[in-house]
Amino acid sequence: MRITKTFAVAASVAALALAFAGCAGPAAPSAPASSAAAVDYKLVTPGALTVCSDVPYAPFEMEDAAAPSGYTGFDIEIMNSVATKLGLTLKVKAIGFDPIKSGTALAAGQCDVAASALSISEERRKNIDFSDPYYDSLQSLLVKSASGITNLAGLAGKNVGVQAGTTGKDYAVANAPKDAKLIDFDNDGLLWSAIQAGKIDAILQDYPVNWVHQQADSNYKIAETYKTDEQYGFGFAKGKSPALVEAVNAQLTAMKADGSYDTLYKKYFS
């Protein structure tokens, strides 16, 4: 192929330019990737971390008009910290416990995360992906201080309140006297009202929740606690949110490392 003189000169100039460029030092670093390229968490509402929670269940989730989300509690504050670190706002939906523990609320896209003192179990794992455990719990028996009831055996012939669908109810079914009458309630608020009204003689449920009642009213006390090796985890739609599960686990690890988890723990369980 023939090469014209003009083209040859242009080629020489280009070659010299390349040579000098090679001597000019390293190239300027490229601009960082845009934040728009962030991980897609497949959120129900863009820009928000939507949490389903069974309220009230103090000290884990409670109404709080002063909080931006309208709710507070140990679970809610952890989720708010996670949302903030991920650049999201926190949105809380108060729903019943059954669609939370069954995973139906998550599968239906009502929320991104279930944060509701949710015990991890193999049965629940069939329908829910769990975060790493973040809280170890016990079961407990709350009674009136003057009732004379000191243990499970004392529940013979008594009305015992439990929350439907919970591990507390499972424990009561397996261990309460056969002639104890177990009465289901939808939430802790109704359980607390029932024992105050004398409709039930005891409440069998998670220790921290009964502990709050004991602290609030000296007419009630925890008669016994039961070690069940339960751990709470945050729940996610089965197989649909691996990136979000990973992100929440990373933030839980970071909170434990920087001391912010301990600060919240002391605030609610000291």
N, C-alpha and C positions, 0 to 999 in steps of 0.2 A: 504494500500500500504506500502511495506517495504521501509525504508529509510536507506541507507548505512551510516556508520560512517563518511566517507569522505564528503558525501553530506551534512550531518548535520553540520559538522564543517564549511564548506563553507557557509552554510546558516547563521550560527551564526556570522561569520566574516562580511558578507554582512549586517546583521542587525546592528552590531556595527558601520559599516561605515555610514550607513544611520543616525544613532543616532547622531554621531559626526558631520555629515554634517548639521544636523538640528541645532546644537549649534554654527555653524561657522558664523552666520550672514546671511544677505540677499544675494541672488545670484547676480552675476554681471548682469547689465542690458544688454538686447539683443541689437545687432547692429541695427541702424536705417534702415528702409526699403530703398532699392535702389531707386535712382531717376528714374530708368527705370520704376518704378511702378507708375509714374505720371499719371495724368488724361489724358485719350485719348480724345482729342478735335476733332478728325476726320478731320484733316487738309488736304487741297488739296495737299500741299507739306510738307512732314515731316520736322519738325524743323523750319518752316516758317509760319508767319501769313500773308496770302495773302489777300490784300485789293483791292477792285474795287472802282474806283473813276472817276468822270467826271471832266476832267481837260481841261482848266483852270476854276477855280471858286474861285478866290481870295476873301477873305483871308483864305478860308477853304482848298483849294488844289491848288498848283502851282508847276510848274516844277522848279527844283533846282539841277543843275549839281553837286553842292558841297555836297549834302545830299547823304548818303549811298544808299537810295532807289531811288534817282533821283527826289524826290518830297518833298515838305514841305507845311506848312499851318497849321491852327488850328486843323483840323481833323487829318491830317497826323501826327502831333507831338503827339497828344493824342494817336493815334494808335501805334506809335513808343514806347511810354512809356509803354503802355499795353503789347506790344510784349516783350520788355526788361524784364518787371517784370515776365512774364510767361516763360522766358528763350528761347524766339524765336527771329528770325530775321524778319524784316519787308520787305515784297515784295509788290509793288504797281503795279496794272494794270490799265492803263488809258483806259476807254471805254466810250461809250455814256451813257446818263442819262436814256434813255428809258429801256434798259435791267436791269438797277439798280433799278429804282422805281417800275418796274413790278415784280421784283424778279426772272426773268428768268436767269440772270447771276449767281445768287446764287444757284438756282435749278439745273443748268447745271454743277455746280462744277467749275466755272471759278475762284471763290474766296471764302474765308471763311467769309469775312465781307464786307459790303457795307459802305463806309465812304465817304459821298458825300453831306453834308448839306441836309440830307434826312428828310423831314418833316414827322412826325408820323401822320397817318390818319387811320380811320377805314377801308377805301377801301384798303389801302396798307397792313393792317394787315391780310387781307385774304390770302396773298401770302408771307408775310415776318414776321419773328419774330424780334421784336425791343428790343434794350437795353433800360435801363432807359433813360429818356430825359437828354441831356447834354447841350442844348442851346435853349434859347427862342428868337424867331425871329419876325420881322415885315415885311410887304410888303412895297414897296416904289416906287415913281415915279421920275425917273431921266430925266431931260430936259436940253436943252442948256440954259445957264444963261440969254441970251438975247431974249429967245423965247416968253416971256410974258405968258407962260403957268404956272398957279399957282395951279391947281387942276385937278381932273378927268374931270370936265365939260369942261375944256379947251382943251380936246382931241377930241372934236367934229370935224369930218372931217379930223383928223390927222392919220398918220401911227404910230402905237404903236408896238414896238418890245417886244416879250415875248419868253421865252424858252419853247419849246414844252414839254408837259408832266409835267409841274411844277405847284405848287400851285399859283405861280405868274400869270400864264396864267389863271388858274381857277378864280382868283380874277378879272382879266381884263375882262373875258367873262361875269362875273356876274355884274360888276359895271361900266365898261367904257360906254360912250355914244354909242348908237346903230349905229351911222354913223362913229364911229372910226374904222379904219381898223387894225385888229390885224394880225401881221406878225410873223410867227414862225421861230425861229432860233435853231440850234442844241446845242449851248453853249454860254456862256457869252462872250468869245473872239469874236465871230461873231457879237453878239449884239453890243458890244463896237465899233467894226470897222464900223458897219452900221450907228450908230448915228453920228460918226465922219465924215462919208462920206455924211451925209445928206439924207440917204436912209430912215431913220425913224426919227420921231420927239420926241420920248420918249422911255424909257425902263421901264417896270413895272416888278420888280422882288424883291428878298430878299434885305432888307435894308443893311446888311453889305457889300454886293457885290457892290451895287450902291454907298455906302459910300466910298469904295476904289477908284472908278472912280472920285468921287467928290474931293477927296483928291489929286488925281493925276493930275487933270486938272481943273483949276478954271473957264474954259469956260462952265462947266457943274455943275448943282446943283440938290439936291433933293428938289422937289417942295412940296411933301406931303409924309407922312408915314401912314400906315394903320394897326391897331391892329387886328390881325387875330387869336391870341392865339395859334400860331404854335410853336411846339417844335421839335428839331431835335433829331434823335436817330440813332444809328448804326444798320444796318440791317443784318439778318442772314437767311439762307435757312429755310423755314417753317418746324418746327418739327424735324429738323435734327441735331441741334447743341445746345441742352440745356446746356451742360457743358460749352461750350464756351460763351454762353450768360451770364451764371452765373459768369464766370471768368471775363468777361469784365465789368459787373456791379460792381463786387467787386473792381476792379482796379479804376473805375470811383469814387466810394465812397472813396477809399484810396487817390486818387489825390485831391479830394476836402478837405479831412481831413488834409493832410500834406501841403497844400498850393500850390502844383505844378500846379493844375488846374487854380488857380487865377493868377499865374505867366504867364501862357500861354494866359489867357484871356486878361490880361493887355498888353501883347506883341502885340496881334492882334487887340484889340478893344479899346485901350486907346484913 
